[in-house]
């Protein structure tokens, strides 16, 4: 059974930091593109950051220079370090594991940034 379990969300003031973690089980973690997406109320789910098998990264323009995605294959964990948070970063953040043959999602963790 595949599980992606996110943690690290919470309430933080604007300008603060949070680190999200996602632990994967039931997949060969090292062969998956890992990503973080967010979804604000009434909006579509959007890519925040992704990290490829070889370590190449991709970020949404809105988070470049503020967020960093990292993966630890030994721990089957992907992280999202979020700095200089803004109220517009408020959303549910979802972990994603993708290969051409599958696409798995976690349950999400709420991030709320107060002004």
N, C-alpha and C positions, 0 to 999 in steps of 0.2 A: 504494500500500500504506500502510495506516494504522499508525503507530507512536507509542506513548507510552513514553518512556524516563525512568524515575525514577533519581534519584541523591541522595546525601546521607545515606543511612542509616549506622548504625554503632552502636558501643557507647559509652554515656555514663553517668556517675554520676547518681544521683537529684539533682535540682535543676539539672542542666545543660541545655544547649540544643542543638538541631540544626535545620538548615534543609534541607528536602527540596525538590528541584526535579523538574519533569516537563516535558520538551520534546516537543511534538507535531509530527508531520508527516503529510501525507496527508489532513488535514481543514482546513476553514476554521475555524481556531481561534477567531476572534472570535465565531462564531455558536454555540459550544458552551457549555453549562453544564459547568464543570470542578469536579471533586471529588476529595477524598482520603478513602479508606476504609482501615480496618485490620482485620486478622484475626489473632487470637491462636490458639495451638494448641488445637484442640478446640472452637473457638467460631465463630459465624457472622461473615461479613464485615459490618462496620458503618460507617455514614457517620461521618466525623470532621468534615469541613468541606466546604462547597461555595460556589462563587461564580458568580453568574449573569452573563449577557451584559452587563447594565447595571451590574454591580459589587456588587449586593446579596449579602450573605453569610449563611450559616447554619452553626451549630456544634452539635455534640453537647454536651449539658449538661456532660459530664465534662471537656471541654477549654476551655470558655468562660473567657475571661480569661487563658488560658495560651498558646493557639495562635492564629495569624493566617494566613489564606489570602489570597494576593495573585495577581493575574494580570498578565502583560505581553503584550498582544496582538501587539506588534511583534516580540517574541522568541518568540512561540508557546509561552510557558512559564507554568506555574502553580507557585507556591511554597507551602510550608507551614512557617512559622516556629513552632517548638515550644520553648517556654520552661518552666522549672520542671517538668521531666520527672519522672515518677513511675514506679516499677517496673511499675505496671499499664498504662502506655502501651506496654509491650513487645509488639510485633506486627510482622507484615509490613504495610507501608503500600503501598497501590495507588492509582495515578492513574486517574481516570475522565473520559471525555469523552462527554457525552450531548446528544442532541437527540431529538425524538420519533421520528425515523426510524432512529436508531442508538445504540449504547451500546458504547464501546470501553474496553479495560482495558490497563494496562501490566503488566509482569511482576512488579512489586513490589520493594520494598527493605526490608531487615530493620532494625528499630530495637530495640535492646536497652538497657534502663535497669537498671543495677545499684543495689542498695540499699546 
